[in-house]
Amino acid sequence: MHVLQLGPYPPPEGGINRNILAIREELLRAGHRCSIIATSRSTKITPEPDVYHPSSPAGLLRLLRSIDSDVVHLHIGGDITNRVMGLVLGCALFGRGKKVLSVHSGGYPTSKKGLSARRNSIRGSIFRRFDKIIAVNPNIAEVFDRYGVEPDRVRVVYPYVHRIPDSSVEVPNALRTFVDAHHPSLLTVGLLEPEYDLFMQIDAMEKVLADFPNAGLMIVGSGSLENDLRIAIASKPYKDRILLAGDVEHRVTLHLLNDADILLRTTLFDGDAISVREALFLGTPVIATDNGMRPDGVHLIPMHDAAAIVDEIKKLAKHTTMKSTPAKDDMKNVEEVIKLYGS
């Protein structure tokens, strides 16, 4: 079986591309072939077999029409704009083989377009062209019901896999030194974009340090706010307690998630964040903005509430417990996707 996946390809690292790579890894392990077309610009392109980085929408469509595959699997997330819907339509019309769509946008059900979903809409007619639609949570599945997609073509499959950190992977010395030197060691993983409310985290460190003078915050990721964040950090008298780590390979990020005392996930718009699931699997406490779809075990705070995040950090830092590393990886979600290809 040859599966062609379309979606963002790292770097930068993100939840969708982690799902894409996990599916590819499992396909290759099972003796299948998997090609990937990047649908967004990667910050660094390294030539790899069966990985394509088209420079334009026309180039993407040419690849889509020329690659002979048994399954075409498109991954979309974030704000599903009309431009994104153009890509969805292109895959439905020109992809070769069974058409599968994964919708990773946890915020779509509450967006204007999601709330107005109707069978007799242009979007509904486009979505119904797919053989299978994977919704990453039940709320998204309900939207496709209103778009008129037959229930047996919609499957709820969570986008995360659970992995234990690879002991053969070394954490760069600068990151390891920072984690070891601070307690509580706070970590945030995501894009450096406005919806992640990172300036609030930076400001909140002042009050955290008042009670825990050895605390440290590491921010992993890249994005449009990188320079502004560096300026904001440099302006603080506690600038040495905050590390803007940039892009970090996922296999290293797993070690950071495992070693952190607390993961922070403050967002203004968010779905079912994979980093939250990974941290919980590894036994790392999570403080996250309440978006109505967080898994059990997360310490919830209101959106953009600096006082609440400080209070939760202080509570957790006073009651840290020993963590036990899980015995093995859990790949059941990816295995379910691959079974769906053949159904």
C-alpha positions in Angstrom: 0.0 0.0 0.0 1.2 3.5 -0.9 -0.1 6.3 1.3 0.4 10.0 0.3 0.0 12.3 3.2 -0.3 16.1 2.9 0.2 18.5 5.8 2.9 20.6 7.6 6.3 19.1 7.7 8.9 20.0 10.4 10.6 22.2 11.3 8.8 23.9 13.0 7.6 21.0 15.2 3.9 20.9 15.8 1.1 18.5 16.7 -0.1 17.9 13.2 3.3 17.0 11.8 4.0 14.7 14.7 0.8 12.8 13.8 1.9 12.6 10.1 5.4 11.3 11.1 3.9 8.8 13.5 1.7 7.4 10.7 4.6 7.3 8.3 6.8 5.5 10.8 4.1 2.8 11.4 3.4 2.4 7.7 7.1 1.9 6.9 7.4 -0.5 9.9 4.6 -2.6 8.4 6.3 -2.7 5.0 4.2 -0.1 3.2 5.3 3.1 1.4 4.5 6.6 2.6 5.1 9.8 0.7 4.5 13.3 2.1 3.8 16.7 0.4 4.4 19.6 2.7 1.5 22.1 2.6 3.3 24.8 4.6 6.8 26.2 4.4 9.3 24.3 6.5 12.0 26.5 8.1 14.7 24.1 7.0 14.5 21.7 4.1 16.6 18.6 4.1 16.3 16.3 1.0 14.5 13.1 2.0 13.1 10.3 -0.2 9.4 10.6 -0.8 9.1 14.0 0.9 8.2 16.9 -1.4 8.3 20.7 -0.7 6.3 22.4 -3.5 7.0 26.1 -3.9 3.5 27.1 -5.0 -0.1 25.8 -5.0 0.2 24.9 -8.7 3.3 22.9 -7.9 1.4 21.1 -5.1 -1.4 20.2 -7.5 1.0 18.9 -10.1 2.5 16.6 -7.5 -0.9 15.5 -6.3 -1.9 14.5 -9.8 1.4 12.8 -10.7 2.0 10.6 -7.5 0.4 7.2 -7.9 -1.0 6.3 -4.5 -3.6 4.0 -3.0 -4.6 6.5 -0.3 -4.4 10.3 -0.2 -4.6 11.6 3.4 -4.9 15.4 3.9 -4.3 16.9 7.4 -5.6 20.4 8.1 -5.8 22.4 11.3 -5.9 25.9 12.8 -8.3 28.4 11.1 -9.9 26.6 8.2 -10.0 29.5 5.8 -11.3 29.6 2.2 -7.7 29.1 1.1 -7.5 25.9 3.1 -10.8 24.8 1.7 -9.2 25.3 -1.8 -6.6 22.8 -0.8 -9.3 20.4 0.5 -11.1 20.6 -2.8 -7.9 20.1 -4.8 -7.1 16.9 -2.9 -10.7 15.7 -3.4 -10.6 16.3 -7.2 -7.0 15.4 -8.1 -5.8 13.0 -5.5 -5.3 9.4 -6.7 -6.8 6.6 -4.5 -9.0 6.6 -1.5 -9.5 10.2 -0.1 -9.0 10.6 3.7 -9.2 14.0 5.6 -8.0 14.6 9.1 -9.3 17.7 10.8 -7.1 18.7 13.7 -8.7 22.1 14.4 -10.1 21.8 17.9 -11.5 25.3 17.7 -13.4 24.7 14.4 -16.7 23.6 16.1 -17.0 27.0 17.9 -15.8 29.1 14.9 -18.2 31.1 12.7 -17.9 28.6 9.9 -18.2 25.6 12.2 -21.3 26.9 13.9 -23.0 27.6 10.5 -22.3 24.2 9.1 -25.1 23.0 6.9 -25.6 20.2 4.4 -26.6 22.5 1.6 -23.3 24.6 1.9 -20.3 24.7 -0.4 -18.1 23.3 2.4 -20.5 20.5 3.0 -20.4 19.5 -0.7 -16.6 19.5 -0.6 -16.3 17.5 2.6 -18.7 14.9 1.3 -16.3 14.1 -1.5 -14.0 12.3 0.9 -14.3 8.6 1.5 -13.3 8.9 5.2 -13.0 11.9 7.6 -11.0 11.7 10.8 -12.2 14.0 13.5 -9.7 14.4 16.4 -12.6 14.9 18.9 -16.3 14.3 19.1 -17.2 18.0 18.7 -15.6 18.0 15.3 -17.5 14.9 14.3 -20.8 16.6 15.2 -19.9 19.4 12.7 -19.5 16.9 9.9 -22.9 15.4 10.8 -24.4 18.8 10.2 -22.4 19.1 6.9 -24.3 16.0 5.8 -21.4 13.5 5.8 -22.7 10.0 6.4 -21.9 8.8 9.9 -20.1 5.7 8.7 -17.6 7.9 6.9 -16.6 9.9 10.0 -14.3 8.4 12.6 -13.1 10.0 15.9 -9.5 9.2 16.3 -7.3 11.1 18.7 -4.1 12.5 17.0 -1.6 11.6 19.6 0.7 8.6 20.2 2.3 7.9 23.6 6.0 7.4 23.5 8.5 7.0 26.2 11.8 9.0 25.8 14.5 7.2 23.8 17.4 6.6 26.2 19.9 6.8 23.2 18.9 10.5 22.5 21.0 13.1 24.2 19.6 16.4 25.3 21.8 19.3 24.2 23.9 20.5 27.1 22.5 24.0 27.3 19.0 22.6 27.7 20.0 19.9 30.2 21.9 22.4 32.3 19.0 24.8 32.4 16.5 22.1 33.5 18.9 20.7 36.2 19.6 24.2 37.6 16.0 25.2 38.2 13.1 24.1 40.5 10.4 24.2 39.7 11.4 23.6 36.1 8.6 25.0 33.9 8.2 24.1 30.3 6.0 25.4 27.4 5.9 23.8 24.0 4.2 25.4 21.0 4.5 28.0 18.3 5.7 31.5 19.2 2.5 33.1 18.0 -0.1 35.4 19.7 -2.6 32.6 20.5 -0.1 31.0 22.9 -0.2 34.0 25.3 3.6 33.7 26.0 4.1 37.3 27.2 1.7 36.5 30.1 3.9 33.5 31.1 7.0 35.7 31.0 5.4 38.4 33.2 4.0 35.7 35.6 7.5 34.6 36.4 8.1 37.6 38.5 5.6 36.4 41.1 6.6 32.8 40.8 10.2 33.7 41.6 9.1 35.7 44.7 8.1 32.4 46.3 10.5 30.1 44.3 13.7 32.0 43.6 15.2 29.0 41.8 12.4 28.6 39.3 13.0 28.5 35.6 10.9 28.7 32.4 11.9 27.1 29.1 10.0 28.0 26.0 10.3 25.5 23.1 9.2 26.5 19.6 9.5 29.0 16.8 7.3 31.6 15.2 6.7 35.2 14.3 7.0 36.5 17.8 10.5 35.2 18.4 12.3 38.6 18.3 9.6 40.3 20.4 9.8 37.6 23.0 13.6 37.9 23.1 13.3 41.6 23.7 10.6 41.1 26.4 12.8 38.5 28.2 15.9 40.7 28.0 14.0 43.6 29.7 13.3 41.5 32.8 15.6 41.5 35.8 15.1 37.7 36.0 16.0 37.2 32.3 18.5 34.4 33.2 15.5 32.4 34.6 13.8 32.2 31.1 15.3 30.3 28.2 13.9 30.7 24.7 15.1 27.4 23.3 13.9 27.7 19.7 12.9 24.6 17.6 13.8 21.3 19.3 13.5 17.9 17.8 10.5 16.0 19.1 12.6 13.1 20.4 14.5 15.7 22.5 11.3 17.4 23.5 10.0 14.1 25.0 12.9 14.2 27.4 12.2 17.8 28.3 8.5 16.9 28.9 9.6 14.0 31.1 12.1 16.0 33.1 10.0 19.2 33.6 8.2 19.7 36.9 5.2 21.4 35.2 4.1 21.9 31.6 2.3 25.2 30.8 -0.3 25.5 28.0 -1.8 29.0 28.0 -3.7 29.7 24.9 -6.3 32.0 23.4 -7.3 29.4 20.8 -6.5 25.7 21.1 -7.6 22.2 20.5 -6.6 18.9 22.0 -2.8 19.8 22.3 -0.6 16.8 21.8 2.1 18.2 24.2 -0.6 18.1 27.0 -1.3 14.4 26.2 2.4 13.5 26.1 3.1 15.2 29.4 0.2 13.5 31.2 1.4 10.1 29.8 4.8 10.8 31.3 3.4 11.8 34.6 4.2 15.5 34.3 1.6 17.9 35.8 -0.1 20.2 33.3 -1.5 23.7 33.8 -3.6 24.7 30.8 -6.2 27.2 29.7 -9.7 25.8 30.0 -10.9 25.3 26.4 -13.7 22.9 27.2 -11.8 19.8 25.8 -8.8 19.2 28.1 -8.3 15.6 29.2 -8.8 14.5 32.8 -5.9 15.4 35.1 -5.1 18.9 33.7 -5.1 21.8 36.1 -7.4 24.3 34.4 -7.2 28.1 34.5 -9.3 30.8 32.8 -8.0 32.4 29.6 -5.4 35.1 30.0 -5.4 35.0 33.8 -1.9 35.7 35.1 -3.0 35.4 38.8 -4.5 32.0 38.2 -1.4 30.5 36.5 0.8 31.9 39.3 -1.4 30.3 42.0 -1.5 26.9 40.2 2.3 26.9 39.7 2.8 27.6 43.4 0.4 24.9 44.5 2.0 22.3 42.3 5.5 23.3 43.1 4.8 22.7 46.8 3.5 19.2 46.2 5.8 17.6 43.6 5.8 13.8 43.7 8.0 11.1 42.2 7.1 10.2 38.6 7.2 6.7 37.2 8.1 6.3 33.5 5.6 4.2 31.5 6.8 0.8 30.4 6.2 1.1 26.6 4.8 3.2 23.8 1.1 3.3 23.0 0.5 3.4 19.3 -3.2 2.4 19.2 -4.4 5.7 17.6 -2.1 5.4 14.7 -2.9 1.8 14.2 -6.6 2.7 14.0 -5.8 5.2 11.2 -3.9 2.6 9.2 -6.8 0.1 9.6 -9.2 2.8 8.3 -7.1 3.1 5.1 -8.1 -0.5 4.3 -11.7 -0.4 5.4 
